[in-house]
Amino acid sequence: MKITAPKISLELSDKKFSDIFYEEDPILEMCTITNSEFTNESLYRVRLEKAIIKNCKFNHTDFSNISITDVRFENCDFSNANLSGSSIHRVEFINCKLLGTTFSESSIGNVKFENSILNMAAFGHSKLEKVVFLEAVLRSTDLYECKLKNVEFELCDLNGANFEQTLLKGIDISSSKFESLIISIDNLNGCIVSTEQAIQFASLMGLVVIKN
């Protein structure tokens, strides 16, 4: 599936994330931010646009209702950050750490999570459209009652992920691995799985599969 990449200018100014405190509005745009530490902070309705953000730490920071458009994050740490109620579009998270990050009740579109760790991240009640999880780790990640459209899980670790009350019709998890999932059997209809995964699901349903 082809998704729209971030639209970022080649001419960007260098900034620190803390520069946002000196802006009239809480916005950072047309910039490169590197090696900034912005942890345990709280900012409401921040806007990040047309930026490249590298090697930054945002642990335990409250970014609720943040708007992120045309941004690439590389090697950033969002562990336990709050991005609930956010709007995230044309964004890439590359080699990022998102342990326990909250994305609940968010709109997420044309987003790629590549080689990133999302263990125990929370996406509950969010809408995800044209989202690719590529070689990402989503152990015990919460995708409760989400709306998924054109979402791919390629070569991911989904062990213990929660898809309760989330329709998986057309969602391809065949290249990913898991030992167990929290899932509603009714919502599994139309999900694309491998032969091995089909046997796993049959076992979870209490069926005994005999190989002839």
Secondary structure by P-SEA (a helix, b strand, c coil): ccccccccccbbbbbcccccccccccccccccccccccccccccbbbbcbbbbcccccccccccbbbbcbbbbcccccccccccbbbbcccccccccccccccccbbbcccccccccccccccccbbbccccccccccccccccccccccccccccccccccccccccccccccccccccccccccccccccccaaaaaaaaaaabbbbbcc
